[in-house]
Amino acid sequence: MSSPPTLQNDRASNFELSVSRSVARTAARKLFTPVQCLSFWVAVALPFGYLPLLYRGNLSPTADLFDVLLALNLVAVVVGHGYNRD
C-alpha cells in the first residue's frame, strides 16, 4: 500500500515541473531566435524580388509567383516582427 503524498513530495514534484518548463522555454527561445532573425531579414529583402515582376508590367503569367512572394513576405513579417527588440 502506498503512503499519501507529503508536502515535501509535492514541493519536489513542483520544482521538477518548473525546472522542466524553464528548460523547455529556454530551448524554444534558442530555437526560435534564429528563425525570427531569418524571417526579419527575409521580410526586408523579399520586396526586392517584386521589382523584376513589376518592371515587366505584365503580371498575368507571373501573378501566381507574385502572390506567393507576397504571402511569404507577410508570413516573414509576422514571424520576424519581434527580432532584436532589446
Rosetta constraint file for C-alpha pairs under 8 A:
AtomPair CA 5 CA 9 HARMONIC 6.28 0.50
AtomPair CA 5 CA 10 HARMONIC 6.98 0.50
AtomPair CA 6 CA 10 HARMONIC 6.33 0.50
AtomPair CA 7 CA 11 HARMONIC 6.18 0.50
AtomPair CA 8 CA 12 HARMONIC 6.21 0.50
AtomPair CA 9 CA 13 HARMONIC 6.06 0.50
AtomPair CA 10 CA 14 HARMONIC 6.05 0.50
AtomPair CA 11 CA 15 HARMONIC 6.00 0.50
AtomPair CA 12 CA 16 HARMONIC 6.16 0.50
AtomPair CA 13 CA 17 HARMONIC 6.18 0.50
AtomPair CA 14 CA 18 HARMONIC 6.10 0.50
AtomPair CA 15 CA 19 HARMONIC 6.08 0.50
AtomPair CA 16 CA 20 HARMONIC 6.11 0.50
AtomPair CA 17 CA 21 HARMONIC 6.16 0.50
AtomPair CA 18 CA 22 HARMONIC 6.06 0.50
AtomPair CA 19 CA 23 HARMONIC 6.14 0.50
AtomPair CA 20 CA 24 HARMONIC 6.08 0.50
AtomPair CA 21 CA 25 HARMONIC 6.10 0.50
AtomPair CA 22 CA 26 HARMONIC 6.15 0.50
AtomPair CA 23 CA 27 HARMONIC 6.08 0.50
AtomPair CA 24 CA 28 HARMONIC 6.04 0.50
AtomPair CA 25 CA 29 HARMONIC 6.04 0.50
AtomPair CA 26 CA 30 HARMONIC 6.16 0.50
AtomPair CA 27 CA 31 HARMONIC 6.19 0.50
AtomPair CA 28 CA 32 HARMONIC 5.91 0.50
AtomPair CA 29 CA 33 HARMONIC 5.97 0.50
AtomPair CA 30 CA 34 HARMONIC 7.48 0.50
AtomPair CA 31 CA 35 HARMONIC 7.07 0.50
AtomPair CA 32 CA 36 HARMONIC 5.98 0.50
AtomPair CA 33 CA 37 HARMONIC 6.12 0.50
AtomPair CA 33 CA 83 HARMONIC 7.66 0.50
AtomPair CA 34 CA 38 HARMONIC 6.09 0.50
AtomPair CA 35 CA 39 HARMONIC 6.05 0.50
AtomPair CA 35 CA 80 HARMONIC 7.79 0.50
AtomPair CA 36 CA 40 HARMONIC 6.11 0.50
AtomPair CA 36 CA 79 HARMONIC 5.92 0.50
AtomPair CA 36 CA 80 HARMONIC 4.53 0.50
AtomPair CA 36 CA 81 HARMONIC 7.75 0.50
AtomPair CA 36 CA 82 HARMONIC 7.48 0.50
AtomPair CA 36 CA 83 HARMONIC 5.91 0.50
AtomPair CA 37 CA 41 HARMONIC 6.43 0.50
AtomPair CA 37 CA 80 HARMONIC 6.27 0.50
AtomPair CA 37 CA 83 HARMONIC 5.88 0.50
AtomPair CA 37 CA 84 HARMONIC 7.99 0.50
AtomPair CA 38 CA 42 HARMONIC 6.03 0.50
AtomPair CA 38 CA 80 HARMONIC 7.38 0.50
AtomPair CA 39 CA 43 HARMONIC 6.04 0.50
AtomPair CA 39 CA 76 HARMONIC 4.61 0.50
AtomPair CA 39 CA 77 HARMONIC 6.82 0.50
AtomPair CA 39 CA 79 HARMONIC 6.08 0.50
AtomPair CA 39 CA 80 HARMONIC 4.69 0.50
AtomPair CA 40 CA 44 HARMONIC 6.38 0.50
AtomPair CA 40 CA 76 HARMONIC 6.26 0.50
AtomPair CA 40 CA 77 HARMONIC 6.33 0.50
AtomPair CA 40 CA 79 HARMONIC 7.39 0.50
AtomPair CA 40 CA 80 HARMONIC 4.13 0.50
AtomPair CA 40 CA 81 HARMONIC 6.48 0.50
AtomPair CA 40 CA 83 HARMONIC 6.59 0.50
AtomPair CA 41 CA 45 HARMONIC 6.05 0.50
AtomPair CA 41 CA 80 HARMONIC 7.86 0.50
AtomPair CA 42 CA 46 HARMONIC 5.52 0.50
AtomPair CA 42 CA 73 HARMONIC 7.28 0.50
AtomPair CA 42 CA 76 HARMONIC 6.33 0.50
AtomPair CA 43 CA 47 HARMONIC 7.39 0.50
AtomPair CA 43 CA 73 HARMONIC 5.28 0.50
AtomPair CA 43 CA 74 HARMONIC 7.56 0.50
AtomPair CA 43 CA 76 HARMONIC 5.11 0.50
AtomPair CA 43 CA 77 HARMONIC 5.37 0.50
AtomPair CA 43 CA 80 HARMONIC 7.56 0.50
AtomPair CA 45 CA 49 HARMONIC 7.70 0.50
AtomPair CA 46 CA 50 HARMONIC 7.40 0.50
AtomPair CA 46 CA 69 HARMONIC 7.36 0.50
AtomPair CA 46 CA 73 HARMONIC 6.41 0.50
AtomPair CA 47 CA 51 HARMONIC 7.26 0.50
AtomPair CA 47 CA 73 HARMONIC 7.59 0.50
AtomPair CA 49 CA 53 HARMONIC 7.41 0.50
AtomPair CA 49 CA 69 HARMONIC 7.80 0.50
AtomPair CA 50 CA 54 HARMONIC 6.07 0.50
AtomPair CA 50 CA 66 HARMONIC 7.03 0.50
AtomPair CA 50 CA 69 HARMONIC 7.70 0.50
AtomPair CA 51 CA 55 HARMONIC 5.84 0.50
AtomPair CA 52 CA 56 HARMONIC 6.36 0.50
AtomPair CA 53 CA 57 HARMONIC 6.92 0.50
AtomPair CA 53 CA 58 HARMONIC 7.74 0.50
AtomPair CA 53 CA 59 HARMONIC 6.71 0.50
AtomPair CA 53 CA 62 HARMONIC 7.27 0.50
AtomPair CA 53 CA 66 HARMONIC 7.29 0.50
AtomPair CA 54 CA 58 HARMONIC 7.57 0.50
AtomPair CA 54 CA 59 HARMONIC 7.20 0.50
AtomPair CA 58 CA 62 HARMONIC 7.79 0.50
AtomPair CA 59 CA 63 HARMONIC 5.10 0.50
AtomPair CA 59 CA 66 HARMONIC 7.82 0.50
AtomPair CA 62 CA 66 HARMONIC 6.21 0.50
AtomPair CA 63 CA 67 HARMONIC 6.07 0.50
AtomPair CA 64 CA 68 HARMONIC 6.18 0.50
AtomPair CA 65 CA 69 HARMONIC 6.15 0.50
AtomPair CA 66 CA 70 HARMONIC 6.10 0.50
AtomPair CA 67 CA 71 HARMONIC 6.11 0.50
AtomPair CA 68 CA 72 HARMONIC 6.01 0.50
AtomPair CA 69 CA 73 HARMONIC 6.02 0.50
AtomPair CA 70 CA 74 HARMONIC 6.25 0.50
AtomPair CA 71 CA 75 HARMONIC 6.30 0.50
AtomPair CA 72 CA 76 HARMONIC 6.10 0.50
AtomPair CA 73 CA 77 HARMONIC 6.11 0.50
AtomPair CA 74 CA 78 HARMONIC 6.31 0.50
AtomPair CA 75 CA 79 HARMONIC 6.17 0.50
AtomPair CA 76 CA 80 HARMONIC 5.74 0.50
AtomPair CA 77 CA 81 HARMONIC 5.54 0.50
